[in-house]
Amino acid sequence: MESPCILVCAIDDRTGYCFGCGRTREEIGSWTLYTDAERHSIMQALPTRLETVERKPRRETRRARLARDRSGA
């Protein structure tokens, strides 16, 4: 099952989004109950959500590392 989790689990108080993956508490808790289409729809919204969180992770995340590796940097 595909998941956006990068093991940086903390919720931004202002937006209600996890600043690691961008999901809400409810989405995180119900992730395994969603259909593939529902998970895909949520995952499409995550990049935009992550732009709105108040703080960023202090360490390199799995997502950032994979993006860096893909770009060849």
N, CA, C and O atoms as a GROMACS GRO file, in nm:
protein
  292
    1MET      N    1   0.085  -0.118   0.000
    1MET     CA    2   0.000   0.000   0.000
    1MET      C    3   0.089   0.124   0.000
    1MET      O    4   0.179   0.137   0.082
    2GLU      N    5   0.063   0.212  -0.091
    2GLU     CA    6   0.140   0.335  -0.101
    2GLU      C    7   0.105   0.429   0.015
    2GLU      O    8  -0.012   0.442   0.054
    3SER      N    9   0.208   0.493   0.069
    3SER     CA   10   0.188   0.588   0.179
    3SER      C   11   0.286   0.703   0.164
    3SER      O   12   0.401   0.682   0.125
    4PRO      N   13   0.243   0.825   0.196
    4PRO     CA   14   0.333   0.940   0.190
    4PRO      C   15   0.415   0.960   0.317
    4PRO      O   16   0.492   1.055   0.327
    5CYS      N   17   0.399   0.871   0.414
    5CYS     CA   18   0.467   0.888   0.542
    5CYS      C   19   0.619   0.888   0.524
    5CYS      O   20   0.675   0.803   0.455
    6ILE      N   21   0.684   0.987   0.588
    6ILE     CA   22   0.831   0.995   0.585
    6ILE      C   23   0.887   0.987   0.726
    6ILE      O   24   1.003   1.022   0.750
    7LEU      N   25   0.805   0.943   0.820
    7LEU     CA   26   0.845   0.923   0.960
    7LEU      C   27   0.885   1.053   1.029
    7LEU      O   28   0.970   1.053   1.118
    8VAL      N   29   0.826   1.162   0.987
    8VAL     CA   30   0.840   1.292   1.054
    8VAL      C   31   0.699   1.328   1.097
    8VAL      O   32   0.629   1.402   1.027
    9CYS      N   33   0.657   1.278   1.211
    9CYS     CA   34   0.517   1.286   1.250
    9CYS      C   35   0.494   1.394   1.354
    9CYS      O   36   0.518   1.374   1.473
   10ALA      N   37   0.449   1.508   1.308
   10ALA     CA   38   0.411   1.619   1.396
   10ALA      C   39   0.311   1.704   1.319
   10ALA      O   40   0.326   1.727   1.199
   11ILE      N   41   0.210   1.749   1.390
   11ILE     CA   42   0.101   1.824   1.327
   11ILE      C   43   0.124   1.974   1.344
   11ILE      O   44   0.148   2.021   1.456
   12ASP      N   45   0.115   2.047   1.235
   12ASP     CA   46   0.124   2.192   1.238
   12ASP      C   47  -0.004   2.245   1.301
   12ASP      O   48  -0.114   2.216   1.252
   13ASP      N   49   0.007   2.321   1.409
   13ASP     CA   50  -0.110   2.369   1.481
   13ASP      C   51  -0.198   2.462   1.398
   13ASP      O   52  -0.320   2.463   1.413
   14ARG      N   53  -0.137   2.539   1.310
   14ARG     CA   54  -0.213   2.635   1.230
   14ARG      C   55  -0.295   2.567   1.121
   14ARG      O   56  -0.413   2.599   1.104
   15THR      N   57  -0.235   2.474   1.048
   15THR     CA   58  -0.304   2.412   0.935
   15THR      C   59  -0.372   2.280   0.968
   15THR      O   60  -0.469   2.242   0.903
   16GLY      N   61  -0.321   2.210   1.069
   16GLY     CA   62  -0.373   2.077   1.100
   16GLY      C   63  -0.311   1.967   1.016
   16GLY      O   64  -0.354   1.852   1.022
   17TYR      N   65  -0.209   2.002   0.937
   17TYR     CA   66  -0.141   1.905   0.852
   17TYR      C   67  -0.012   1.858   0.918
   17TYR      O   68   0.057   1.934   0.986
   18CYS      N   69   0.020   1.730   0.896
   18CYS     CA   70   0.150   1.678   0.939
   18CYS      C   71   0.256   1.748   0.855
   18CYS      O   72   0.245   1.753   0.733
   19PHE      N   73   0.359   1.803   0.920
   19PHE     CA   74   0.458   1.872   0.838
   19PHE      C   75   0.557   1.777   0.773
   19PHE      O   76   0.645   1.821   0.699
   20GLY      N   77   0.544   1.649   0.800
   20GLY     CA   78   0.623   1.549   0.729
   20GLY      C   79   0.556   1.505   0.600
   20GLY      O   80   0.620   1.501   0.495
   21CYS      N   81   0.427   1.471   0.609
   21CYS     CA   82   0.359   1.416   0.490
   21CYS      C   83   0.245   1.504   0.438
   21CYS      O   84   0.206   1.490   0.322
   22GLY      N   85   0.191   1.593   0.520
   22GLY     CA   86   0.084   1.681   0.475
   22GLY      C   87  -0.057   1.630   0.503
   22GLY      O   88  -0.154   1.698   0.472
   23ARG      N   89  -0.068   1.510   0.560
   23ARG     CA   90  -0.202   1.458   0.590
   23ARG      C   91  -0.254   1.514   0.722
   23ARG      O   92  -0.177   1.562   0.806
   24THR      N   93  -0.386   1.507   0.740
   24THR     CA   94  -0.447   1.542   0.867
   24THR      C   95  -0.441   1.422   0.961
   24THR      O   96  -0.412   1.310   0.919
   25ARG      N   97  -0.468   1.446   1.089
   25ARG     CA   98  -0.473   1.335   1.185
   25ARG      C   99  -0.574   1.229   1.141
   25ARG      O  100  -0.547   1.109   1.148
   26GLU      N  101  -0.688   1.275   1.095
   26GLU     CA  102  -0.793   1.184   1.052
   26GLU      C  103  -0.747   1.099   0.932
   26GLU      O  104  -0.772   0.979   0.928
   27GLU      N  105  -0.680   1.163   0.837
   27GLU     CA  106  -0.631   1.090   0.719
   27GLU      C  107  -0.525   0.988   0.758
   27GLU      O  108  -0.523   0.877   0.706
   28ILE      N  109  -0.437   1.026   0.849
   28ILE     CA  110  -0.333   0.934   0.895
   28ILE      C  111  -0.397   0.813   0.962
   28ILE      O  112  -0.361   0.699   0.933
   29GLY      N  113  -0.493   0.838   1.052
   29GLY     CA  114  -0.557   0.731   1.125
   29GLY      C  115  -0.642   0.639   1.040
   29GLY      O  116  -0.658   0.521   1.072
   30SER      N  117  -0.697   0.691   0.932
   30SER     CA  118  -0.786   0.612   0.846
   30SER      C  119  -0.720   0.564   0.718
   30SER      O  120  -0.787   0.506   0.633
   31TRP      N  121  -0.592   0.587   0.703
   31TRP     CA  122  -0.522   0.561   0.576
   31TRP      C  123  -0.547   0.420   0.523
   31TRP      O  124  -0.572   0.403   0.404
   32THR      N  125  -0.541   0.319   0.609
   32THR     CA  126  -0.558   0.181   0.561
   32THR      C  127  -0.703   0.149   0.526
   32THR      O  128  -0.730   0.046   0.463
   33LEU      N  129  -0.796   0.234   0.567
   33LEU     CA  130  -0.937   0.211   0.537
   33LEU      C  131  -0.980   0.273   0.404
   33LEU      O  132  -1.086   0.238   0.352
   34TYR      N  133  -0.901   0.364   0.351
   34TYR     CA  134  -0.934   0.432   0.225
   34TYR      C  135  -0.914   0.339   0.106
   34TYR      O  136  -0.833   0.246   0.111
   35THR      N  137  -0.988   0.365   0.001
   35THR     CA  138  -0.966   0.294  -0.125
   35THR      C  139  -0.840   0.348  -0.191
   35THR      O  140  -0.790   0.454  -0.152
   36ASP      N  141  -0.789   0.277  -0.289
   36ASP     CA  142  -0.672   0.326  -0.363
   36ASP      C  143  -0.701   0.462  -0.424
   36ASP      O  144  -0.615   0.550  -0.424
   37ALA      N  145  -0.822   0.481  -0.476
   37ALA     CA  146  -0.859   0.608  -0.539
   37ALA      C  147  -0.862   0.721  -0.435
   37ALA      O  148  -0.817   0.832  -0.465
   38GLU      N  149  -0.912   0.694  -0.316
   38GLU     CA  150  -0.915   0.796  -0.211
   38GLU      C  151  -0.773   0.832  -0.167
   38GLU      O  152  -0.742   0.950  -0.150
   39ARG      N  153  -0.687   0.732  -0.150
   39ARG     CA  154  -0.548   0.760  -0.113
   39ARG      C  155  -0.478   0.841  -0.222
   39ARG      O  156  -0.405   0.936  -0.193
   40HIS      N  157  -0.501   0.804  -0.346
   40HIS     CA  158  -0.439   0.876  -0.459
   40HIS      C  159  -0.485   1.022  -0.461
   40HIS      O  160  -0.404   1.112  -0.482
   41SER      N  161  -0.613   1.045  -0.439
   41SER     CA  162  -0.667   1.180  -0.438
   41SER      C  163  -0.602   1.264  -0.327
   41SER      O  164  -0.565   1.379  -0.350
   42ILE      N  165  -0.590   1.208  -0.210
   42ILE     CA  166  -0.525   1.279  -0.099
   42ILE      C  167  -0.380   1.307  -0.132
   42ILE      O  168  -0.331   1.418  -0.109
   43MET      N  169  -0.310   1.208  -0.187
   43MET     CA  170  -0.168   1.226  -0.219
   43MET      C  171  -0.146   1.335  -0.323
   43MET      O  172  -0.042   1.401  -0.321
   44GLN      N  173  -0.241   1.355  -0.412
   44GLN     CA  174  -0.228   1.462  -0.512
   44GLN      C  175  -0.233   1.600  -0.445
   44GLN      O  176  -0.173   1.694  -0.497
   45ALA      N  177  -0.302   1.612  -0.333
   45ALA     CA  178  -0.315   1.740  -0.263
   45ALA      C  179  -0.198   1.770  -0.171
   45ALA      O  180  -0.180   1.885  -0.129
   46LEU      N  181  -0.118   1.671  -0.138
   46LEU     CA  182  -0.014   1.690  -0.036
   46LEU      C  183   0.092   1.794  -0.069
   46LEU      O  184   0.127   1.872   0.020
   47PRO      N  185   0.146   1.801  -0.191
   47PRO     CA  186   0.248   1.904  -0.217
   47PRO      C  187   0.198   2.046  -0.189
   47PRO      O  188   0.271   2.128  -0.132
   48THR      N  189   0.076   2.074  -0.228
   48THR     CA  190   0.019   2.207  -0.202
   48THR      C  191   0.000   2.230  -0.054
   48THR      O  192   0.029   2.339  -0.004
   49ARG      N  193  -0.046   2.130   0.016
   49ARG     CA  194  -0.064   2.141   0.161
   49ARG      C  195   0.069   2.170   0.230
   49ARG      O  196   0.077   2.256   0.317
   50LEU      N  197   0.173   2.096   0.190
   50LEU     CA  198   0.302   2.111   0.257
   50LEU      C  199   0.360   2.252   0.241
   50LEU      O  200   0.440   2.295   0.324
   51GLU      N  201   0.320   2.322   0.137
   51GLU     CA  202   0.366   2.460   0.119
   51GLU      C  203   0.306   2.554   0.223
   51GLU      O  204   0.357   2.664   0.243
   52THR      N  205   0.200   2.512   0.289
   52THR     CA  206   0.131   2.599   0.383
   52THR      C  207   0.168   2.575   0.530
   52THR      O  208   0.127   2.653   0.616
   53VAL      N  209   0.244   2.470   0.559
   53VAL     CA  210   0.276   2.442   0.699
   53VAL      C  211   0.374   2.545   0.753
   53VAL      O  212   0.454   2.602   0.678
   54GLU      N  213   0.367   2.569   0.883
   54GLU     CA  214   0.446   2.675   0.948
   54GLU      C  215   0.594   2.642   0.959
   54GLU      O  216   0.678   2.732   0.947
   55ARG      N  217   0.626   2.517   0.980
   55ARG     CA  218   0.767   2.482   0.995
   55ARG      C  219   0.801   2.361   0.911
   55ARG      O  220   0.713   2.286   0.869
   56LYS      N  221   0.927   2.344   0.888
   56LYS     CA  222   0.974   2.235   0.805
   56LYS      C  223   1.057   2.140   0.890
   56LYS      O  224   1.111   2.180   0.994
   57PRO      N  225   1.068   2.014   0.849
   57PRO     CA  226   1.154   1.921   0.922
   57PRO      C  227   1.298   1.971   0.928
   57PRO      O  228   1.346   2.032   0.832
   58ARG      N  229   1.366   1.945   1.039
   58ARG     CA  230   1.504   1.991   1.055
   58ARG      C  231   1.606   1.897   0.994
   58ARG      O  232   1.721   1.935   0.976
   59ARG      N  233   1.565   1.778   0.964
   59ARG     CA  234   1.659   1.684   0.904
   59ARG      C  235   1.615   1.652   0.762
   59ARG      O  236   1.500   1.677   0.724
   60GLU      N  237   1.705   1.596   0.684
   60GLU     CA  238   1.667   1.558   0.549
   60GLU      C  239   1.566   1.444   0.557
   60GLU      O  240   1.590   1.344   0.623
   61THR      N  241   1.456   1.461   0.491
   61THR     CA  242   1.352   1.360   0.493
   61THR      C  243   1.373   1.260   0.380
   61THR      O  244   1.449   1.284   0.286
   62ARG      N  245   1.304   1.149   0.390
   62ARG     CA  246   1.312   1.048   0.286
   62ARG      C  247   1.268   1.107   0.152
   62ARG      O  248   1.328   1.081   0.049
   63ARG      N  249   1.161   1.188   0.156
   63ARG     CA  250   1.111   1.251   0.033
   63ARG      C  251   1.218   1.340  -0.029
   63ARG      O  252   1.240   1.336  -0.150
   64ALA      N  253   1.284   1.422   0.053
   64ALA     CA  254   1.387   1.511   0.002
   64ALA      C  255   1.506   1.432  -0.052
   64ALA      O  256   1.564   1.467  -0.155
   65ARG      N  257   1.542   1.325   0.019
   65ARG     CA  258   1.656   1.244  -0.025
   65ARG      C  259   1.625   1.178  -0.158
   65ARG      O  260   1.711   1.176  -0.247
   66LEU      N  261   1.504   1.124  -0.175
   66LEU     CA  262   1.466   1.061  -0.301
   66LEU      C  263   1.464   1.163  -0.415
   66LEU      O  264   1.508   1.132  -0.526
   67ALA      N  265   1.414   1.283  -0.388
   67ALA     CA  266   1.411   1.387  -0.490
   67ALA      C  267   1.553   1.425  -0.530
   67ALA      O  268   1.582   1.444  -0.649
   68ARG      N  269   1.641   1.438  -0.431
   68ARG     CA  270   1.782   1.471  -0.458
   68ARG      C  271   1.846   1.363  -0.540
   68ARG      O  272   1.917   1.392  -0.636
   69ASP      N  273   1.822   1.236  -0.504
   69ASP     CA  274   1.880   1.123  -0.578
   69ASP      C  275   1.829   1.118  -0.721
   69ASP      O  276   1.905   1.087  -0.812
   70ARG      N  277   1.700   1.150  -0.742
   70ARG     CA  278   1.644   1.149  -0.877
   70ARG      C  279   1.703   1.259  -0.964
   70ARG      O  280   1.720   1.241  -1.084
   71SER      N  281   1.734   1.373  -0.901
   71SER     CA  282   1.786   1.486  -0.978
   71SER      C  283   1.936   1.470  -1.007
   71SER      O  284   1.992   1.544  -1.087
   72GLY      N  285   1.999   1.372  -0.942
   72GLY     CA  286   2.140   1.349  -0.966
   72GLY      C  287   2.232   1.445  -0.894
   72GLY      O  288   2.350   1.453  -0.927
   73ALA      N  289   2.181   1.517  -0.795
   73ALA     CA  290   2.262   1.615  -0.721
   73ALA      C  291   2.356   1.547  -0.625
   73ALA      O  292   2.432   1.614  -0.555
   0.00000   0.00000   0.00000
